[in-house]
Amino acid sequence: MSKYREPSEKSKYYVPKEDYLTAVHYSLRYPLWKEEVDTMADTSKAITYDKDRVQSSPDYDSTFEAAVRIVESDKLHKMQIIDDTIRLVAEGMDYYLRLGVCYGLTFDQLKGKGIPCERDKYYLIRRRYIYELVKRI
């Protein structure tokens, strides 16, 4: 049995298998994108000595340059799509849904972290999340 179980064609949240797997793997990339965006922001705190001489200019703003790199990166936009979809469907369980769909935690692991609902409700919310995400990506 595979780790991911696609909704049946009878479900109101049915999506084709290929779209379902795309959405699942898209969500699982979230931690990697977050780490990349976080490390991009940290580059403004250090001087790099990758040239023969270091130039100092009053016009250069390293914080601005880091912000431009982050905004130009599509990672921030992709993360925003996931965050918006989670907020749309989570019904107050944003934290737990993010852990489940983005970090791959199982329901039993979420139960250990104190998820405030039962298995059926969580999986219904997760199916709706996948359905909505497929429409957005």
PEKA-V247392 format. One record per residue. N is the residue number from 1. RES is the residue in one small letter. OMEGA is omega in whole degrees, -180 to 180 (NA if undefined). BURIAL is 1 if it has 16 or more other C-alpha atoms within 10 Angstrom, else 0. Layout:
n=(N N)
res=(RES RES)
omega=(OMEGA OMEGA)
burial=(BURIAL BURIAL)
//
This chain:
n=(1 2 3 4 5 6 7 8 9 10 11 12 13 14 15 16 17 18 19 20 21 22 23 24 25 26 27 28 29 30 31 32 33 34 35 36 37 38 39 40 41 42 43 44 45 46 47 48 49 50 51 52 53 54 55 56 57 58 59 60 61 62 63 64 65 66 67 68 69 70 71 72 73 74 75 76 77 78 79 80 81 82 83 84 85 86 87 88 89 90 91 92 93 94 95 96 97 98 99 100 101 102 103 104 105 106 107 108 109 110 111 112 113 114 115 116 117 118 119 120 121 122 123 124 125 126 127 128 129 130 131 132 133 134 135 136 137)
res=(m s k y r e p s e k s k y y v p k e d y l t a v h y s l r y p l w k e e v d t m a d t s k a i t y d k d r v q s s p d y d s t f e a a v r i v e s d k l h k m q i i d d t i r l v a e g m d y y l r l g v c y g l t f d q l k g k g i p c e r d k y y l i r r r y i y e l v k r i)
omega=(-178 -179 -177 -178 -177 176 180 -179 179 -177 177 177 -179 169 178 -175 -179 178 179 -179 176 -179 179 -178 174 180 -178 176 -176 -179 179 177 180 179 179 179 179 180 175 -179 -178 -178 -179 -176 -175 175 176 -179 -177 177 180 177 -180 180 176 -179 178 -178 -176 179 -175 178 177 180 179 179 178 178 -180 -178 180 178 179 -180 -180 178 179 178 -180 177 180 -180 180 180 178 179 -179 -170 -166 180 178 -180 -177 -177 -176 178 178 177 -178 -174 -177 -177 172 179 178 179 180 176 177 177 177 178 174 179 -173 178 180 -174 -176 -179 180 -178 174 178 179 177 178 177 -180 180 -180 180 178 179 -175 -177 NA)
burial=(0 0 0 0 0 1 1 0 0 0 0 0 1 1 1 0 0 0 1 1 1 1 1 1 0 1 1 1 1 1 0 0 1 0 0 0 1 0 0 1 1 0 0 1 0 0 0 0 0 0 0 0 0 0 0 0 0 0 0 0 0 0 0 0 0 1 0 0 0 1 0 0 0 0 1 1 0 1 1 0 1 1 0 0 1 1 1 0 1 1 0 0 1 1 0 1 1 1 1 1 1 1 0 0 0 0 1 0 0 1 0 0 0 0 1 0 0 0 0 0 0 1 0 0 1 1 1 1 1 1 1 1 1 1 0 0 0)
//
